[in-house]
Each structure stands twice: as C-alpha cells, then as structure tokens.
Amino acid sequence: MPERTLVILKPDAVRRGLTGEIIGRIERKAGWSLAALELRTLDRATLEQHYAEHEGRPFYEPLVEFMASGPSVVMVVEGERVIEGVRALAGPTDPIAAAPGSVRGDFGTIVRENLIHASDSEESAEREMKFFFPSFA
C-alpha cells in the first residue's frame, strides 16, 4: 500500500493564486497522486485539534487566526516516500533558508504565512488525515 500524507495549501497560497502551481508540482512527481482534495475554510475547532501540540506557544494564536482567515486546499497525497518527498518539495519554514525549486524557496515571503503544510511522519499523517478526511482513518 502506498504511503499517504496530509497536505494543506494555506490561505496565503489560495489568496496568491498559487494552488494550481503547487498542486501541479505534486502531480508531476512520478508515482504520486491525489487521493482526496477539497477547498474549505477551516473552522477553529479543527485547527485547535490540528495544532494542539503548539498550544501555549507564542505563535499558536496568530497561526490559528491565519489558518482560519480564508479558504485552504486540503489534500491527501499518496505514493512512494510521499511524506519525506512533500516535505522536501515544501522546503524549510523560513523562505530565506528554503532552496530555489522548493515551494517556500520560490514563493515564500514570511515565516508565519508559509504557503503549505505537510505531515512530518507516518504517525502525524495518520492523525492529521482523521481531522480533515475521516474516511482515511
């Protein structure tokens, strides 16, 4: 069975019209495919579950507010080594540290609004997919 990961194109990616470009990069990767995709404005309860590990940190509240500020594209992507691969495609959170060719390296502007979320492990992917796509649980 192929590996699956949760990917979120955040409100800044949607506002800036970058969703097609980013989805295209994912689709062009040999062996990866979209198993689920939905455009939705994320509610606070879902975001609180998703970011629970960061609760109490200084960036938590601004992050939740940003993520609820407009529509996001929520996806399940599957394929060989897709968790590691999408994280590499996204690049580091800091767009200055992100290499050209990565989403954040090519399009990122600030750390807080960093265009894309990708699960960081199989355990995270499984947990996160349940919040957004319960049928993948």
Buried (B, 14 or more C-beta within 10 A) or exposed (E): EEBBBBBBBBBBBBEEEBBEBBBEBBEEBEEBEBBBBEEEEBEEEBBEEBBEEEEEEEEBEEBBEBBBBEBBBBBBBBBEEBBBBBBBBBBBBEBEEBEEEBBBBBBBEEBEBBBBBBBBEEEBBBBBBBBBBEEBE
